[in-house]
């Protein structure tokens, strides 16, 4: 759905420069290029990290008891951290942004983002292995 919307956004952004004699071919070419770029971007991302897998496991708890446990773990993990640490974790581990992109969004240096993630990792490891 996002890719479809992006095709039409690109079409509208470039409407003055496009030759619309063959609209179906034009839409096909824009969609193909956009999807290929998305696939390339996805491949460039690194493999899921250990902490990313842990957070994904927590987030995917399906049974009601597991969901309550997941909320409890996240509340304890983030309860001792600034709100921006939660934002950093979501941007990096859930949305898949690079450290540089996260740093730009939250207004910290890359080393600051890395430090916050390290603190969260340590907290999660401590909670799993008391």
N, C-alpha and C positions, 0 to 999 in steps of 0.2 A: 504494500500500500504506500509506504514511504517512497519507494523508488518510482512508482507511478506518479505520485504527486510531484516529485522532483523533476521528472521529465517535463511536465507541463510548466513548472516554474522556470526551468531552463528555456523552454520555448518562448515564454512570455518575456524573459529577460533579454533574449536575443532576437525578438521578432523583427526589429528593423534591419538586421543583417542576414536573415535567413531567406532562402529561395523556397517558396512554398508551392512550387509547381507540382511536386509529388509528395503530398503531406504524409501518406502512409510510410513512405521510405524515410522521410525525415524523422518521423516519430520513432521508427524502428532503429535508425542509426543512433539517435539520442539515447534511447532506452538501452541499447546494447552497450554503448560507451559508458553510460552511467553504471550499469550493473557490473561491467568488467572492472571499473574503478573501485567499486565497493568490494568485489572479490579480492582484488589486489590489496586493498587497505586491510581487509580482514586477515589475509595471509601475513602481512607485515607485523601484525601484533604478535607479541610473544606468547608462548604457551602459557596456560593458566599457572599461576604461582601457587605454592602450597597454601598461602593465606587466602588466595582467591578461591581455591577449592574448598577451604574450610568455610569461608563466608557463603559460598554457593550452597554447600551442604546445609548450613544453618537456614539459609533463605528458602530452600526447597523442602523444608519439613512439611509433609502433607497431612499427617494425622493431627487432630486438635491438640493432643498432648505434646506432640513434637513442635507444633507452632508456638505453643505457650512456652515450651523450653527454649526455643529459638529466641523468642522475644526477651525472655529472662537473660539469656546469654548476651544478647545485644545491648540490653539495658545496663547490665553490669559492665560490659566492655566500654560502651560509650559514655556511661554515667560519670566516669572519672576524667573524661577528655573534653576539650572545647568542642562546641558545636561544629566548628569548621573541620575538625578531624573526621566527623561523620560524613560531611560533604566530600572531603578528599577521598575517603574510602569508597563511597558510592561512585564518584566520578571515575576513579581508577579501576576498581574491581567489577563494578556492575556495568558502567557505561563504556568501559574499555579505553578511556583516554590515556595518553602517554603521560609520564611525569611532567614533561614540559607543558602539555596542554592543561593539565590540572593546575600547575603553578600559575599559568596565565589567568585561568578562571578565578582562582581564589586569591590571587594577588600575593603569593609567596614565591620565594626562590625555589628552584628545583631541589636544592639540598634541604630546604625547610619542609617541602612535601615529603621527601624521602625520610626525613627524621620523624615526621608525624606517623607515617606508615610503619616505620620500624617500632615505634612505641606501641601502636595498635597490635602489631604482630607479637610483640613481647607479652602484652596483656592477654592476648588470646592464647598463646602458648602456656602462660602461667595458669590460666583458667582451666585448660584442658589437662595439664600435668601439675596439679597442686603440690 
